[in-house]
Amino acid sequence: MTLQQLKYILAISETGSMNKASEQLYVSQPSLTSSVQELEKEIGIKIFHRSGRGVTLTNDGAEFIQYARQVVGQFDVLAEKYISKGGIKKKFGVSTQHYSFAVKAFVEMVKHFDTSEYEFAVRETKTAEIISDVATLRSEIGIIYLNDFNRKSLTKLLSSNGLEFHTLTKCSPFVYLWKGHPLAGEKSINFEQLADYPCLSFEQGDRSSFYLAEEILSTNEYQRIIKANDRATMLNLMIGLDGYTLCSGIICEELNGSDYIAVPFDGGSADEIMEIGYITLKNVILSEMAEIYISEIKSYLGL
């Protein structure tokens, strides 16, 4: 098995075509096909289904390619650190739950580099996709939270994907709402006070689970709940419908604006402590971009 063969199967998987992959890789299609067949024979599994419509991954192939992405991704990190790569752009991606501080830190990290020489990506997305992105090295860093309720399930899910969680900070929950909300002037807010207002929650897709929810206390029986899938929509719903969400209280006015406030939530339960952190592949060698990004988050959080 060679690094070149792994790069071949990644290209085929991404393009869904032997022809397109051979053009992208500047190798002949017969050579590409032969290399893939040799790899399949060596590892004893069939990686691709081939048909007139192109190629698709088998179940074994889908599992194998996750490891292939990790190997190729780590090679690229090593090459970035120790080998001059000429004009090839370096890549760095972050996948995160909807935290404005995570985006702010990304902005500050990018300022350290010439963007013409890099390909950067920041993805505010669903919890399951964050885990998948980091497991396959689509993103090098993922930002999520743990608490007493979801810790066992998420820790098991992280472990099964070869990932580990690194704590950044711990905080009590806050009620996040706009400054014109009837409860905005309260010193603290409890569930009884919130009963007449819609709870806003980020969608988690087909794999939706209470354990994957971004919001703490996801199992509570909310009388009114509205789902959203991006931060801008969430903020609009706060103003238009007097909606609220439960959050960490770590907000960035520079990105979200000054029309919103976080009021301490009065709940009194042990699992209401949020442990926010970042996930990486186990034993990973972090790129320079990742190290600076984590440093920027810690600086923003005052750590």
MIKOLGU-900480 format. One record per residue: residue in one letter; x, y, z of N, C-alpha, C, CB in turn. Coordinates in steps of 0.05 Angstrom, whole numbers, padded with zeros to 5 digits, always signed. Glycine has a CB too. Layout:
N
AXYZXYZXYZXYZ;...
***
This chain:
303
M+00017-00024+00000+00000+00000+00000+00018+00025+00000-00019+00000+00025;T+00012+00044-00017+00029+00068-00019+00011+00093-00015+00043+00069-00047;L+00025+00115-00009+00011+00140-00006-00002+00148-00032+00030+00162+00004;Q+00011+00142-00054+00001+00149-00080-00026+00134-00085+00021+00142-00102;Q-00027+00109-00078-00052+00094-00081-00075+00106-00065-00048+00064-00074;L-00068+00115-00041-00089+00127-00024-00099+00153-00036-00077+00132+00004;K-00081+00168-00047-00089+00193-00061-00106+00187-00085-00064+00210-00069;Y-00100+00165-00099-00116+00157-00122-00145+00151-00114-00103+00132-00136;I-00148+00135-00093-00176+00128-00085-00191+00151-00075-00175+00105-00065;L-00177+00170-00061-00191+00195-00052-00201+00211-00076-00172+00212-00035;A-00185+00213-00096-00192+00228-00120-00216+00215-00134-00169+00231-00140;I-00215+00189-00136-00237+00174-00149-00263+00178-00133-00230+00144-00151;S-00261+00176-00106-00284+00179-00089-00296+00207-00092-00277+00173-00060;E-00279+00227-00093-00289+00255-00095-00301+00261-00122-00266+00274-00089;T-00290+00250-00143-00301+00256-00170-00323+00237-00179-00279+00255-00190;G-00323+00213-00167-00343+00193-00175-00339+00182-00202-00370+00205-00173;S-00314+00185-00213-00309+00176-00240-00279+00170-00244-00317+00198-00260;M-00273+00147-00256-00246+00141-00263-00234+00161-00283-00244+00112-00274;N-00250+00168-00303-00241+00187-00323-00233+00214-00311-00262+00192-00344;K-00251+00225-00295-00246+00251-00282-00222+00250-00263-00271+00261-00267;A-00220+00228-00248-00198+00225-00230-00171+00223-00245-00202+00200-00212;S-00171+00208-00267-00146+00206-00282-00138+00233-00294-00150+00185-00305;E-00157+00249-00302-00151+00276-00312-00140+00294-00290-00176+00289-00325;Q-00153+00292-00267-00144+00308-00244-00117+00300-00235-00164+00305-00221;L-00110+00274-00236-00085+00264-00226-00063+00264-00247-00089+00236-00215;Y-00070+00269-00272-00051+00268-00294-00039+00240-00298-00029+00289-00290;V-00055+00220-00295-00046+00192-00300-00066+00180-00320-00044+00176-00274;S-00058+00160-00334-00076+00147-00353-00096+00130-00338-00060+00128-00373;Q-00120+00127-00350-00141+00111-00336-00133+00082-00332-00166+00113-00352;P-00119+00069-00352-00111+00041-00346-00092+00039-00323-00097+00030-00371;S-00073+00059-00320-00055+00058-00297-00069+00062-00271-00033+00080-00301;L-00089+00080-00271-00105+00086-00247-00121+00061-00239-00124+00110-00252;T-00134+00049-00259-00150+00025-00253-00133+00002-00243-00164+00016-00279;S-00109-00001-00255-00091-00023-00246-00082-00018-00218-00067-00024-00265;S-00075+00007-00211-00066+00014-00184-00087+00008-00163-00057+00043-00182;V-00112+00015-00169-00134+00010-00151-00139-00020-00147-00160+00023-00161;Q-00138-00035-00169-00142-00064-00168-00120-00078-00151-00142-00076-00195;E-00095-00068-00154-00073-00079-00138-00078-00073-00108-00047-00067-00147;L-00087-00049-00102-00093-00042-00074-00115-00060-00063-00100-00013-00071;E-00137-00063-00078-00159-00079-00069-00150-00108-00064-00182-00079-00090;K-00133-00118-00081-00123-00145-00078-00106-00148-00053-00107-00154-00103;E-00090-00127-00048-00072-00128-00025-00087-00127+00001-00052-00104-00027;I-00107-00110+00003-00122-00107+00029-00145-00126+00031-00131-00078+00032;G-00152-00139+00010-00173-00160+00011-00201-00150+00012-00168-00177+00035;I-00206-00126+00003-00234-00116+00002-00238-00102-00025-00239-00096+00025;K-00263-00099-00033-00271-00084-00057-00278-00056-00048-00294-00098-00072;I-00263-00036-00058-00267-00009-00050-00290+00005-00065-00241+00007-00054;F-00291-00001-00091-00311+00013-00108-00329-00007-00123-00297+00030-00129;H-00355+00002-00126-00373-00010-00145-00369+00005-00171-00403-00009-00135;R-00366-00010-00193-00363+00003-00219-00387-00002-00236-00337-00007-00233;S-00398+00018-00249-00421+00015-00267-00419+00036-00289-00447+00018-00251;G-00438+00035-00307-00439+00054-00329-00443+00083-00320-00461+00047-00349;R-00453+00086-00295-00458+00113-00284-00434+00124-00269-00482+00112-00266;G-00413+00108-00266-00390+00117-00252-00382+00097-00230-00395+00144-00240;V-00369+00107-00210-00360+00089-00188-00371+00100-00161-00329+00088-00187;T-00378+00081-00144-00388+00088-00117-00373+00071-00097-00419+00085-00114;L-00372+00080-00072-00358+00065-00051-00375+00042-00042-00351+00084-00028;T-00362+00019-00037-00375-00003-00023-00376+00004+00007-00360-00030-00028;N-00390-00012+00022-00390-00008+00051-00362-00010+00063-00408-00028+00065;D-00347-00030+00054-00319-00033+00063-00302-00009+00053-00307-00059+00052;G-00308+00000+00029-00293+00022+00018-00298+00048+00033-00300+00026-00012;A-00323+00052+00042-00329+00076+00057-00314+00077+00083-00360+00078+00062;E-00311+00054+00096-00296+00053+00121-00266+00057+00115-00301+00026+00135;F-00256+00044+00095-00228+00046+00088-00220+00074+00081-00221+00027+00065;I-00237+00088+00067-00230+00115+00058-00228+00135+00080-00250+00125+00037;Q-00242+00130+00102-00239+00148+00126-00211+00147+00136-00259+00140+00148;Y-00200+00123+00138-00172+00120+00147-00153+00131+00127-00166+00090+00153;A-00159+00128+00101-00142+00138+00080-00140+00169+00082-00152+00130+00052;R-00163+00182+00087-00163+00211+00090-00145+00220+00113-00192+00222+00094;Q-00147+00205+00135-00130+00211+00159-00101+00209+00152-00137+00193+00182;V-00093+00188+00138-00065+00183+00131-00055+00205+00112-00061+00156+00118;V-00070+00211+00092-00062+00231+00072-00062+00259+00085-00081+00231+00047;G-00082+00264+00102-00083+00290+00116-00059+00294+00134-00108+00292+00132;Q-00051+00273+00149-00028+00275+00167-00002+00278+00151-00027+00251+00185;F-00001+00265+00128+00023+00269+00111+00025+00298+00102+00022+00250+00087;D+00002+00310+00095+00002+00338+00086+00011+00356+00108-00026+00346+00076;V+00003+00350+00133+00012+00366+00156+00042+00364+00160-00003+00357+00182;L+00052+00339+00158+00081+00336+00160+00096+00350+00137+00088+00306+00159;A+00085+00348+00113+00098+00362+00091+00098+00392+00094+00084+00354+00064;E+00076+00402+00106+00074+00431+00111+00095+00440+00131+00046+00438+00122;K+00100+00423+00151+00120+00430+00172+00149+00427+00163+00115+00413+00196;Y+00155+00407+00146+00182+00400+00142+00191+00399+00112+00187+00374+00153;I+00172+00402+00094+00179+00400+00066+00168+00424+00051+00169+00374+00053;S+00184+00437+00035+00175+00459+00018+00156+00448-00003+00198+00475+00006;K+00132+00459-00005+00112+00448-00024+00107+00467-00047+00086+00444-00010;G+00125+00487-00050+00123+00504-00074+00097+00519-00075+00126+00488-00099;G+00083+00518-00098+00059+00533-00101+00034+00519-00093+00057+00541-00130;I+00036+00496-00080+00012+00481-00072+00000+00495-00048+00019+00452-00066;K-00026+00501-00049-00040+00514-00027-00043+00496-00003-00067+00525-00036;K-00038+00506+00021-00043+00491+00045-00072+00495+00054-00023+00501+00068;K-00083+00474+00066-00111+00474+00073-00115+00473+00103-00126+00451+00059;F-00136+00487+00113-00143+00485+00141-00173+00490+00143-00127+00505+00158;G-00186+00472+00158-00215+00475+00162-00223+00471+00191-00230+00455+00145;V-00244+00485+00200-00255+00483+00226-00285+00477+00223-00251+00509+00243;S-00295+00458+00239-00324+00453+00240-00333+00459+00269-00331+00423+00232;T-00355+00473+00272-00362+00482+00298-00393+00484+00302-00350+00509+00304;Q-00401+00480+00327-00428+00487+00334-00430+00518+00331-00436+00477+00363;H-00454+00529+00334-00458+00557+00327-00448+00576+00349-00488+00562+00321;Y-00422+00578+00352-00409+00595+00371-00396+00619+00357-00389+00580+00389;S-00405+00643+00363-00393+00666+00350-00363+00669+00357-00408+00692+00357;F-00355+00661+00381-00327+00664+00389-00310+00646+00372-00324+00657+00419;A-00321+00623+00363-00305+00604+00346-00300+00617+00319-00320+00577+00343;V-00320+00631+00309-00316+00645+00283-00297+00669+00286-00343+00655+00272;K-00300+00683+00308-00282+00706+00314-00253+00697+00315-00290+00720+00340;A-00248+00675+00329-00221+00664+00330-00210+00656+00303-00219+00640+00350;F-00228+00645+00286-00221+00637+00259-00212+00662+00243-00244+00623+00245;V-00227+00683+00246-00221+00708+00232-00193+00718+00240-00242+00730+00238;E-00187+00717+00266-00161+00727+00276-00139+00708+00267-00162+00729+00306;M-00144+00682+00265-00124+00663+00256-00117+00668+00227-00134+00634+00260;V-00137+00673+00210-00132+00677+00182-00115+00702+00177-00159+00680+00167;K-00117+00722+00194-00101+00746+00191-00071+00741+00193-00110+00766+00212;H-00064+00718+00204-00035+00712+00207-00023+00702+00180-00031+00690+00228;F-00040+00697+00160-00030+00684+00136-00038+00700+00111-00041+00656+00134;D-00024+00694+00090-00031+00705+00063-00052+00687+00051-00005+00707+00045;T-00076+00697+00049-00099+00680+00040-00095+00670+00011-00124+00695+00042;S-00077+00682-00004-00073+00673-00031-00057+00647-00032-00057+00694-00047;E-00045+00639-00009-00029+00615-00007-00043+00593+00008-00002+00622+00006;Y-00067+00598+00018-00081+00578+00035-00110+00575+00025-00080+00587+00064;E-00121+00552+00032-00150+00547+00029-00162+00543+00057-00155+00522+00010;F-00177+00563+00066-00188+00562+00093-00218+00556+00091-00184+00589+00107;A-00229+00542+00111-00257+00536+00112-00267+00536+00141-00264+00509+00098;V-00289+00549+00146-00302+00548+00172-00331+00539+00168-00301+00576+00188;R-00339+00519+00182-00366+00506+00178-00381+00507+00204-00363+00477+00167;E-00402+00523+00206-00420+00522+00228-00441+00501+00221-00434+00550+00235;T-00442+00479+00235-00458+00456+00225-00469+00439+00248-00441+00439+00206;K-00481+00417+00241-00493+00399+00260-00471+00383+00276-00512+00379+00246;T-00478+00375+00300-00459+00361+00317-00448+00336+00304-00472+00354+00343;A-00465+00319+00292-00456+00295+00279-00437+00301+00256-00480+00278+00269;E-00442+00322+00241-00425+00329+00219-00398+00340+00228-00439+00350+00201;I-00398+00353+00251-00372+00362+00262-00355+00338+00268-00377+00379+00288;I-00366+00318+00281-00351+00294+00288-00342+00280+00262-00369+00275+00304;S-00359+00278+00242-00351+00265+00217-00330+00281+00203-00376+00262+00199;D-00332+00308+00203-00312+00324+00189-00284+00321+00201-00320+00354+00191;V-00283+00320+00227-00256+00317+00240-00246+00289+00237-00258+00325+00270;A-00264+00269+00239-00255+00241+00236-00243+00236+00209-00279+00222+00241;T-00253+00250+00188-00243+00245+00161-00223+00267+00153-00266+00245+00141;L-00216+00284+00171-00197+00306+00167-00207+00326+00146-00170+00295+00158;R-00233+00327+00141-00244+00349+00125-00240+00375+00140-00275+00344+00120;S-00242+00373+00167-00234+00395+00184-00214+00384+00205-00259+00407+00199;E-00194+00401+00212-00174+00392+00231-00183+00395+00259-00148+00408+00226;I-00201+00415+00264-00211+00421+00291-00241+00422+00291-00199+00448+00301;G-00253+00412+00312-00282+00414+00316-00288+00426+00343-00296+00386+00313;I-00309+00443+00345-00316+00456+00370-00343+00446+00379-00315+00487+00367;I-00345+00433+00402-00370+00423+00413-00370+00427+00443-00375+00393+00405;Y-00392+00420+00456-00393+00421+00485-00402+00394+00496-00412+00443+00495;L-00394+00389+00521-00403+00365+00536-00416+00375+00562-00380+00346+00542;N-00435+00359+00572-00445+00363+00599-00452+00336+00611-00470+00382+00599;D-00463+00335+00635-00469+00310+00648-00488+00293+00632-00479+00315+00676;F-00507+00306+00617-00527+00292+00602-00516+00278+00578-00549+00310+00594;N-00500+00292+00562-00491+00280+00536-00463+00268+00537-00491+00301+00515;R-00449+00272+00559-00421+00264+00560-00416+00235+00553-00410+00270+00588;K-00430+00216+00566-00425+00188+00561-00430+00180+00532-00444+00171+00579;S-00451+00190+00520-00458+00183+00492-00438+00195+00473-00486+00191+00485;L-00432+00221+00477-00414+00235+00458-00385+00225+00462-00415+00265+00463;T-00377+00219+00486-00350+00208+00490-00346+00182+00476-00344+00205+00520;K-00367+00165+00477-00366+00139+00464-00365+00143+00433-00391+00122+00471;L-00381+00162+00423-00381+00168+00394-00354+00179+00385-00403+00188+00388;L-00342+00197+00401-00316+00207+00394-00295+00185+00394-00308+00229+00414;S-00296+00168+00414-00276+00146+00416-00278+00127+00392-00280+00131+00442;S-00303+00121+00384-00307+00102+00361-00297+00114+00335-00336+00095+00359;N-00295+00141+00334-00285+00154+00310-00255+00162+00312-00301+00179+00305;G-00242+00153+00333-00214+00159+00337-00208+00187+00344-00199+00152+00311;L-00227+00200+00359-00224+00228+00366-00221+00232+00396-00248+00244+00356;E-00210+00255+00404-00208+00261+00432-00217+00290+00437-00180+00257+00443;F-00227+00295+00461-00238+00321+00469-00219+00335+00486-00266+00317+00483;H-00214+00361+00481-00196+00378+00496-00212+00401+00508-00172+00388+00479;T-00213+00403+00534-00229+00423+00548-00217+00451+00544-00232+00417+00577;L-00234+00470+00537-00226+00498+00536-00236+00514+00560-00237+00511+00510;T-00262+00512+00566-00274+00527+00588-00300+00513+00598-00279+00556+00580;K-00308+00519+00622-00333+00510+00633-00349+00534+00641-00328+00491+00658;C-00375+00533+00636-00392+00556+00642-00421+00547+00648-00392+00576+00618;S-00435+00564+00663-00463+00559+00668-00479+00570+00644-00472+00573+00694;P-00504+00560+00640-00520+00569+00617-00532+00596+00621-00542+00548+00612;F-00537+00609+00599-00550+00635+00598-00573+00634+00579-00530+00657+00590;V-00593+00652+00583-00615+00655+00564-00606+00677+00545-00642+00662+00579;Y-00606+00671+00519-00597+00690+00499-00621+00701+00485-00577+00677+00479;L-00625+00727+00485-00648+00740+00473-00641+00769+00465-00672+00740+00493;W-00660+00782+00451-00654+00809+00442-00661+00829+00464-00669+00816+00416;K-00649+00853+00462-00651+00873+00483-00679+00884+00487-00633+00896+00478;G-00697+00880+00466-00724+00889+00469-00743+00868+00480-00734+00898+00442;H-00733+00845+00487-00749+00824+00498-00761+00832+00525-00733+00797+00500;P-00786+00824+00531-00798+00831+00557-00782+00822+00581-00825+00819+00559;L-00765+00802+00578-00749+00791+00601-00721+00802+00601-00749+00761+00600;A-00714+00819+00583-00686+00828+00580-00676+00842+00605-00684+00846+00556;G-00693+00854+00620-00684+00869+00644-00681+00852+00669-00702+00891+00649;E-00688+00826+00668-00686+00809+00691-00657+00802+00698-00701+00782+00686;K-00652+00798+00724-00625+00791+00733-00619+00761+00727-00622+00797+00763;S-00640+00745+00727-00638+00717+00720-00666+00708+00710-00629+00699+00743;I-00666+00686+00695-00691+00677+00682-00694+00647+00687-00692+00684+00652;N-00719+00638+00694-00723+00610+00697-00743+00600+00676-00734+00604+00725;F-00748+00574+00675-00766+00562+00655-00795+00573+00657-00766+00532+00658;E-00804+00577+00681-00831+00587+00685-00835+00614+00671-00838+00589+00714;Q-00815+00631+00673-00817+00657+00659-00815+00655+00629-00794+00675+00669;L-00803+00634+00619-00799+00630+00590-00823+00616+00577-00774+00615+00585;A-00842+00607+00592-00863+00590+00582-00879+00602+00559-00882+00583+00604;D-00882+00629+00559-00898+00642+00538-00882+00649+00513-00910+00667+00550;Y-00857+00642+00512-00840+00650+00490-00828+00626+00476-00817+00669+00500;P-00824+00627+00449-00814+00604+00435-00784+00599+00440-00818+00608+00405;C-00778+00574+00445-00750+00566+00448-00739+00561+00420-00747+00540+00466;L-00716+00571+00414-00703+00568+00388-00681+00548+00390-00692+00596+00378;S-00680+00529+00371-00661+00507+00372-00650+00502+00345-00675+00482+00383;F-00624+00495+00343-00612+00489+00318-00619+00460+00309-00581+00492+00319;E-00627+00457+00284-00633+00431+00274-00609+00412+00274-00644+00433+00245;Q-00614+00387+00278-00592+00367+00278-00595+00346+00256-00590+00353+00305;G-00615+00350+00238-00618+00332+00215-00631+00305+00221-00592+00328+00203;D-00627+00287+00202-00640+00260+00204-00629+00244+00228-00635+00245+00179;R-00605+00250+00237-00593+00235+00259-00599+00249+00286-00563+00233+00255;S-00620+00265+00285-00626+00282+00309-00629+00265+00334-00653+00297+00304;S-00617+00274+00355-00617+00261+00381-00614+00282+00403-00595+00239+00383;F-00626+00277+00426-00622+00295+00448-00593+00299+00455-00638+00286+00472;Y-00577+00277+00450-00549+00278+00457-00533+00295+00438-00538+00250+00458;L-00544+00300+00414-00530+00316+00394-00538+00345+00394-00534+00305+00366;A-00558+00352+00411-00568+00379+00411-00547+00399+00419-00592+00381+00430;E-00547+00423+00407-00529+00444+00414-00536+00457+00440-00527+00464+00392;E-00562+00457+00446-00572+00472+00469-00573+00454+00493-00600+00483+00463;I-00565+00464+00516-00567+00450+00541-00596+00446+00549-00551+00464+00563;L-00602+00425+00565-00629+00419+00574-00648+00413+00551-00640+00442+00591;S-00638+00398+00531-00653+00392+00507-00677+00373+00512-00635+00379+00486;T-00677+00360+00535-00699+00341+00541-00723+00354+00555-00689+00318+00558;N-00720+00380+00561-00742+00394+00574-00766+00395+00556-00733+00422+00582;E-00790+00394+00567-00815+00395+00552-00822+00425+00546-00839+00382+00568;Y-00813+00433+00523-00818+00461+00515-00846+00463+00502-00796+00471+00495;Q-00862+00482+00511-00889+00486+00500-00887+00498+00472-00905+00504+00518;R-00867+00514+00467-00864+00526+00440-00835+00523+00432-00872+00557+00441;I-00830+00512+00409-00803+00508+00399-00802+00513+00369-00792+00480+00407;I-00781+00526+00360-00777+00532+00332-00749+00524+00324-00783+00562+00325;K-00746+00509+00303-00719+00500+00293-00708+00520+00273-00721+00472+00281;A-00682+00524+00274-00668+00540+00254-00643+00525+00246-00662+00569+00264;N-00630+00533+00224-00605+00519+00216-00582+00538+00212-00610+00504+00191;D-00585+00564+00219-00562+00581+00217-00565+00604+00238-00558+00593+00189;R-00543+00616+00245-00542+00635+00267-00557+00661+00259-00513+00642+00274;A-00556+00670+00234-00569+00694+00226-00600+00691+00229-00562+00701+00197;T-00611+00668+00220-00639+00663+00223-00647+00662+00253-00647+00637+00210;M-00630+00650+00269-00636+00649+00298-00638+00677+00309-00614+00633+00312;L-00621+00695+00302-00621+00722+00312-00646+00737+00302-00596+00737+00304;N-00654+00732+00277-00678+00745+00267-00703+00736+00282-00681+00739+00237;L-00704+00710+00288-00727+00699+00303-00728+00710+00331-00725+00669+00304;M-00706+00716+00343-00706+00728+00369-00720+00755+00369-00677+00731+00380;I-00715+00771+00349-00727+00797+00347-00756+00795+00338-00711+00815+00328;G-00761+00779+00317-00788+00778+00305-00808+00764+00323-00787+00764+00279;L-00800+00744+00339-00819+00728+00354-00814+00728+00384-00818+00700+00344;D-00795+00745+00393-00788+00745+00422-00778+00718+00430-00811+00754+00439;G-00764+00704+00411-00753+00678+00417-00728+00680+00435-00747+00663+00392;Y-00720+00656+00445-00696+00655+00461-00682+00629+00456-00703+00659+00492;T-00657+00627+00464-00643+00601+00464-00626+00600+00489-00626+00598+00438;L-00618+00576+00497-00600+00573+00519-00572+00570+00508-00608+00548+00537;C-00553+00585+00519-00526+00585+00508-00505+00587+00530-00522+00608+00488;S-00480+00589+00522-00458+00591+00541-00454+00618+00553-00432+00583+00527;G-00466+00638+00541-00463+00665+00551-00438+00679+00540-00461+00665+00581;I-00423+00664+00524-00399+00675+00511-00407+00685+00484-00375+00654+00508;I-00411+00711+00482-00421+00723+00457-00402+00743+00445-00449+00736+00462;C-00403+00747+00419-00385+00765+00406-00402+00787+00392-00368+00750+00385;E-00403+00811+00404-00418+00833+00393-00408+00841+00365-00418+00857+00412;E-00382+00838+00361-00370+00845+00335-00383+00830+00312-00340+00840+00336;L-00390+00805+00317-00402+00789+00296-00433+00788+00298-00392+00761+00297;N-00444+00787+00322-00473+00784+00325-00487+00811+00327-00479+00768+00349;G-00472+00832+00332-00484+00858+00336-00490+00863+00366-00510+00861+00320;S-00499+00887+00372-00503+00895+00400-00532+00895+00409-00492+00923+00404;D-00549+00882+00392-00578+00882+00398-00586+00858+00416-00594+00881+00373;Y-00567+00842+00425-00573+00818+00439-00558+00817+00466-00566+00793+00422;I-00570+00803+00485-00558+00801+00512-00560+00772+00522-00571+00820+00532;A-00544+00765+00541-00545+00739+00554-00551+00743+00583-00518+00723+00550;V-00573+00731+00593-00582+00734+00620-00578+00707+00634-00612+00743+00622;P-00566+00706+00658-00562+00681+00672-00588+00664+00674-00551+00686+00700;F-00585+00638+00669-00608+00620+00671-00610+00609+00699-00606+00597+00650;D-00633+00610+00711-00638+00600+00738-00651+00572+00736-00655+00620+00754;G-00634+00551+00737-00644+00524+00734-00638+00507+00758-00634+00512+00710;G-00613+00509+00768-00605+00494+00792-00600+00465+00789-00626+00498+00812;S-00594+00455+00765-00588+00427+00761-00559+00422+00755-00605+00416+00737;A-00549+00399+00764-00520+00393+00762-00511+00391+00733-00514+00368+00776;D-00529+00383+00715-00521+00380+00687-00523+00405+00671-00537+00358+00674;E-00526+00428+00685-00528+00453+00672-00501+00467+00669-00547+00471+00687;I-00479+00453+00673-00453+00463+00668-00444+00454+00640-00433+00454+00690;M-00437+00474+00624-00427+00467+00597-00397+00467+00596-00438+00488+00576;E-00385+00445+00586-00356+00443+00582-00350+00445+00553-00345+00416+00594;I-00341+00468+00544-00336+00473+00516-00307+00466+00510-00342+00503+00509;G-00303+00453+00487-00276+00445+00480-00273+00439+00451-00268+00421+00496;Y-00250+00431+00443-00245+00424+00415-00238+00395+00412-00223+00442+00403;I-00245+00383+00389-00239+00355+00384-00219+00353+00361-00264+00339+00377;T-00201+00333+00363-00182+00327+00342-00179+00297+00340-00154+00340+00349;L-00166+00288+00319-00159+00260+00318-00139+00254+00340-00147+00253+00290;K-00140+00229+00351-00121+00222+00372-00093+00222+00362-00129+00194+00383;N-00075+00231+00378-00046+00231+00372-00040+00246+00346-00036+00203+00369;V-00056+00266+00340-00052+00281+00315-00030+00302+00318-00078+00295+00307;I-00016+00307+00297+00003+00329+00296-00011+00353+00285+00028+00321+00278;L-00015+00373+00301-00030+00397+00293-00014+00414+00274-00039+00412+00317;S-00028+00425+00255-00015+00444+00236-00011+00471+00250-00032+00448+00211;E+00005+00488+00238+00010+00515+00249-00016+00530+00251+00030+00530+00231;M-00034+00527+00231-00059+00541+00231-00076+00532+00255-00075+00537+00205;A-00077+00506+00260-00092+00495+00283-00082+00506+00309-00092+00465+00283;E-00056+00507+00312-00044+00516+00337-00051+00546+00342-00014+00512+00337;I-00050+00562+00321-00056+00590+00324-00086+00593+00329-00048+00605+00298;Y-00102+00578+00316-00131+00579+00320-00138+00574+00349-00146+00560+00301;I-00127+00553+00360-00133+00546+00388-00123+00568+00407-00120+00519+00396;S-00100+00579+00400-00089+00601+00416-00107+00625+00415-00061+00609+00406;E-00119+00631+00392-00137+00654+00389-00163+00649+00405-00144+00659+00360;I-00173+00625+00406-00196+00619+00422-00190+00624+00452-00206+00590+00418;K-00167+00613+00461-00160+00616+00489-00156+00645+00496-00134+00600+00495;S-00145+00661+00478-00141+00689+00483-00168+00703+00485-00124+00702+00460;Y-00187+00696+00468-00213+00709+00469-00228+00702+00495-00230+00700+00444;L-00224+00677+00504-00237+00667+00528-00223+00676+00554-00240+00637+00528;G-00200+00689+00550-00184+00698+00573-00170+00675+00587-00201+00712+00592;L-00162+00654+00572-00149+00631+00584-00119+00633+00583-00158+00606+00571;
***
